[in-house]
Amino acid sequence: MFQLVIVVIAIVLLALVVAGGVSYLNGSLGLRTEFDQALRSQHNTIRSAISSFRVANHGFVPQDIQQLNGFLPKGGLPILPRGMNPVRWEIIDDGSGSRRLCLTRTAEPIKNPVADAIAQFAAFRTKELGAAVHYAAGTCDDAVGSDLAVENLATFLLENPNVSVLFEEI
């Protein structure tokens, strides 16, 4: 009798897998989560390094990311997952004399989960920092004052080879 119950359960489970498949799990979820966490880690590391730089330099802000190397753990940013490098960080002058942190897309091809992760990261930072996140096609300078909605960022990243996302003042 016990074997009959086990066989019936096995047949039911097999029927569920055949009928429903295992596609209810999104295969790209892992990459999106990894990339989002890596961007958060890089952003937090840069913000911390900027604070250390300002303390060490009597309140002056760095002119570019390379000036932060001595203030970053192990001399560099945490690496992005799976050897991908579709984005890079920059520090720019926004035209009003303030320096801002910017994430720029590189020439490396970008995948849907990565674009989704960048958009998720930008939306999270908008909520967390309470400041607007701007983005535009082109360089970081082009993103100053843009008013494109963060909700459309993932699609925008996939459609445009040059995209920059501008974050808070530093």
Summary of the structure (lengths in Angstrom):
residues: 170
radius of gyration: 21.7
end to end distance: 71.3
largest distance: 80.9
contacts: 462
relative contact order: 0.15
helix: 54%
strand: 15%
